[in-house]
Amino acid sequence: MKENNILTVHLFQIIRAKQGETVVLPCQSINLDGFVLVWKQANRVLSAGTLVVRKDPRISLRPDYSLELSDITPDDQGVYKCEIELGGKAISVQHTVSS
């Protein structure tokens, strides 16, 4: 099992957005080799692989697995995590959306 080159490195980002704007949270992945990439907001799963689990038309995935949030509202503020479980250990990239 290859353990390197699963996620490209994105430093923790604080993304400031005004109500109604669109933001993109980067999480470019390479070499997934059967692993499932999951986006979470707090402990709530937003997407798994290419499937958007949260039924909100404002949430979409880009081809590089970055998460796009459109028409931002105050409820969208918080911590978002892009995560892959590898050998029982989570590898993740985390971003915070704030106003």
N, C-alpha and C positions, 0 to 999 in steps of 0.2 A: 504494500500500500504506500503510495507517495504521500508524504506529509507536507512537502513544500509546494509553493506556487498555487495554493488553493485560493487565497484572497490577495488582491493587490492591496498595498498598504495605503490607507487614508487615515490621516491623523484625526483624532476627535475634533469635530467641528461644532461650533455654535452658529446656527443659521438663523438670522433675524428676518422675520417676514411680517409684513403688514396684512391686516385682514383683506381677503380677496386675492392676494398674490398666489403665485405658484412657486414651489420650491422643489429642488431635486436633491435627494440624499444619496451620495455616491456609495456604491458597494460593488465595484467591478470584480467579477470572479473569473478565474481561469482554471482549467484543469479540474472541473468538479468530479469527474470520474465516478458518477453515480451518487454523489453526496447531494443532499437537498439543502439549498440555501433558504433561510427563514428570516423574514422581517418581523420585528416585534415592536410594539409601543407599550412601554412598561412590561407587563406580563401577557399582554393580549397579542395573539398571533395575527398579523396582517396578511402575510403571504407565505406560501410554502412552494418552493420551486417556481414554476411559472404561473401557479394558481393564486389569484388574489382571494383570500379567505374572507376578509372583512368586506361585506357587501355595501360598499360606499363608492359611488361613481367618481368621486374626487380622487380616489387612490388608484394608481396604475404602476406597472413595472415597465422599465425600459429594457431593451434587449441585453444591456450589460448588467442587469439586475439592480440598477439604481432605482430607488423608490421615488415616484413623483406624487406630490400632494398639491392639488389645485384648489383654488378658492378657499384659502386658509381661513380658519375660524379660531377663536380663543381656545376651543376644545382640542385643537391640534398641537398645542404647545406641550413640550415634554421631551423625554428621551426616547430615541428610536435606535434599535439595534439590528444589525445585519449579522446573522450567525450561521455557522456550519458546525455540526458536531463531528469530531474526528477522533476516533478511538476513545470515546467516552469523555472527551474534553472539548469544550466549546471554544471555537475561534470566532471572534466577533469584531465588528467595527461599530462604533457608537457615535451618534450625533444628537444634538439638542436643538429643538426648534423653539424659538422664543419670539416675542413681539418687541 
